[in-house]
């Protein structure tokens, strides 16, 4: 990632956080997640812990924020909710963010370094990140549901969710650059099949972008797995049989992170993961 790409990503994040009103920062729109203020501090804390302190070996300048904002909540209870009194003033979180950005830009410039439903005008609508969308406009978007809901639907259809291995096989031959709905290209999901140029070698559509795709495979280590030394809890904490693999990325996933092998995971009753799913059958 170039420095300009990094600045562009930060500007996009700032625009999104700019949509939050002053009185809403300690609210929890999703009850299973931390208050909105956490996410303002999480992005810089993640960057500092893994780049500033981890990769570059810099000394921490605000260790309490490094810990407070380090990781969010897994809804099954692996992580605890922080009480409201633990959260600092928003201005302090912004100062921390700006200090992290300045430190990283200075270091990286050194050439010597390596939805829910809603009603709109009395008619059914879909509540999205930025607006309430009339249902006819969203009718052909992928269904963003929890794993449990997806699994129940495919059973009703006499089908099943694909395994991780089946999904990876179906995704062979996806071309680059990616042509799907990724990187905030549309700012929301789009109708299924809108990017035929992104089909795989097998002719399977929408495998990358538009929504993280649920599989039937429990999240578990591959043979030979070793935790990253700087972030040992990133995956290992969730090898518990209670989380399921998601693949493909969503409309909000940065294209620099996208590849068919990138594994995401969530527990089965969490419905806010920008998800999608498809039916699979065995011949």
C-alpha positions, 0 to 999 in steps of 0.5 A: 500500500502506498502512502497516498493509498493509506491517506485515502483510506484514512480520509474515507474512515474520517468521512464515515465517522463524521456521520456520527452525531455528537451525542451518539458516540457512547451508544451501541447501535448493535447491542453485541458490540462496543460503543461507537467510540471504540471504533474511532480508537480501534483503527489507530490502535490496531495500526500502532500495535502491529506496525508501530510497536510490532513491526517498527519496534517503537515505544508506546506513547499511550499504552492505556489506549493501546490496550483499551482499543486493541480488540473488539467483542466476540459475541459469544463472550470471549471478550468482555464489554468495557463499562461506559466509565472506561471510555475517554473523551472523543477529543482524546481518542482523536489526539491518539489517532492523529499521533499514530498517523503522524508516527506511521507516516514519518516512519513509512516515509523513511526509505531506509525502512522495510441492516435491519428493516425500516419504514420509509413513507409507509412502505417497507425499506431496508436500513443500510449503513448510510440510508433507508433503501426502499425495498424494491431497490434492494430486492435483488441484493444478497440476503445479509443474515446470520449463519443460523438463518442461512443454514435454516433457509438452505435446509428448507430449500433441500440444499446446504451451505458450501464447505470452505473447500468447495467454495475455494474450488469454485473460486478458481480462476478469478481474475485480477484486478477484481471487478466485483463490488468491493472497496466501497465501489457502490457504498452498498450491496448491488443486485446479484450478478451485477459483475459478470466479468468477475466470474470464476473459471467455473462460471460462478458469480459473486464470489468476491465482494458484495458480501462475506459468504457463509460456509458450513465449515467451522473455523479451525487451523490448517495443518502446520498452523503457527500463530503470528508472533506479534498477534498470537490471539488473532485466530487461535482464540476462535478455534472453538467449534463455535465460529464458521468460516466466511470467504470472499469479502464484502462491498466495504472490504478494501481491495488490498485485502481481498483474495479468495483464500482470505478467511473471516469468521463469526459465530452463527447467530451474529447477523451484522457481518455484511454477509451473503450465502448461496445454496449448494447441492451434491450430485 
